[in-house]
Amino acid sequence: MVFRQNAKSYGRKAQVSAYQEGISGFNKGKLSNPYPTNSERNRSWEYGFNKAYFLNLKQVKENERTGKRGKKVYKQKTQYSK
């Protein structure tokens, strides 16, 4: 179980949900689910991980569509281009 410090708890540690752990796991690159298979916390962790993945995928596709990223790379001429 993962805990984080909560300022309102006066020194006690507040419990972080498995959903939030899945989101932070995706953001940090932790790909393995720490909970036992077929448990509620396992499914919740997976849901958070997948939610973060698909939000990131949507953002990447939007950036590719609008051309916000990579303009400098594609505009530069290489030694092989004419």
C-alpha positions as CSV (number, residue, x, y, z in Angstrom):
1,M,0.0,0.0,0.0
2,V,1.4,3.4,-0.9
3,F,1.0,6.4,1.4
4,R,1.6,10.1,0.9
5,Q,1.9,12.9,3.3
6,N,-1.2,15.0,3.7
7,A,-0.9,18.5,5.2
8,K,-4.4,18.4,6.7
9,S,-3.8,15.1,8.4
10,Y,-1.4,16.6,11.0
11,G,1.5,14.2,10.3
12,R,-0.6,11.2,9.5
13,K,-0.3,9.6,6.0
14,A,-3.3,9.5,3.7
15,Q,-3.9,6.5,1.6
16,V,-3.6,6.9,-2.2
17,S,-6.1,5.1,-4.3
18,A,-5.0,2.3,-6.7
19,Y,-6.5,4.4,-9.5
20,Q,-4.1,7.3,-8.7
21,E,-1.3,4.8,-8.4
22,G,-2.0,3.5,-11.9
23,I,-2.0,7.1,-13.3
24,S,1.3,7.9,-11.6
25,G,2.7,4.5,-12.7
26,F,2.1,5.3,-16.3
27,N,3.6,8.8,-15.9
28,K,6.7,7.3,-14.2
29,G,7.0,4.4,-16.5
30,K,6.2,1.6,-14.0
31,L,4.5,-0.9,-16.2
32,S,3.9,-3.7,-13.7
33,N,0.8,-3.9,-11.7
34,P,1.7,-4.4,-8.0
35,Y,-1.6,-6.0,-6.9
36,P,-2.8,-9.6,-7.1
37,T,-4.6,-10.7,-10.2
38,N,-8.5,-10.6,-10.1
39,S,-8.6,-8.2,-7.2
40,E,-10.5,-5.0,-7.0
41,R,-7.3,-2.9,-6.5
42,N,-5.7,-4.7,-9.5
43,R,-8.7,-3.6,-11.7
44,S,-8.6,-0.1,-10.3
45,W,-4.9,0.2,-10.9
46,E,-5.3,-1.0,-14.5
47,Y,-8.1,1.5,-15.1
48,G,-6.0,4.4,-13.9
49,F,-3.1,3.2,-16.0
50,N,-5.2,2.8,-19.1
51,K,-6.9,6.2,-18.6
52,A,-3.6,7.9,-18.4
53,Y,-2.4,6.0,-21.5
54,F,-5.3,7.0,-23.7
55,L,-5.3,10.6,-22.5
56,N,-1.6,10.7,-23.5
57,L,-2.4,9.0,-26.8
58,K,-5.1,11.6,-27.6
59,Q,-2.7,14.4,-26.8
60,V,0.0,12.9,-29.0
61,K,-2.4,12.5,-31.9
62,E,-3.6,16.0,-31.6
63,N,0.0,17.3,-31.6
64,E,0.7,15.3,-34.7
65,R,-2.4,16.5,-36.5
66,T,-1.8,20.2,-35.7
67,G,1.9,20.0,-36.3
68,K,2.9,21.6,-33.0
69,R,5.8,19.3,-32.6
70,G,8.6,18.5,-35.0
71,K,8.4,21.5,-37.3
72,K,12.0,22.3,-36.9
73,V,13.1,18.8,-37.6
74,Y,11.1,18.5,-40.8
75,K,12.1,21.9,-42.1
76,Q,15.8,21.3,-41.8
77,K,17.6,20.1,-44.9
78,T,19.8,17.1,-44.6
79,Q,22.9,16.5,-46.6
80,Y,21.0,14.0,-48.7
81,S,18.1,16.3,-49.7
82,K,18.3,18.3,-52.9
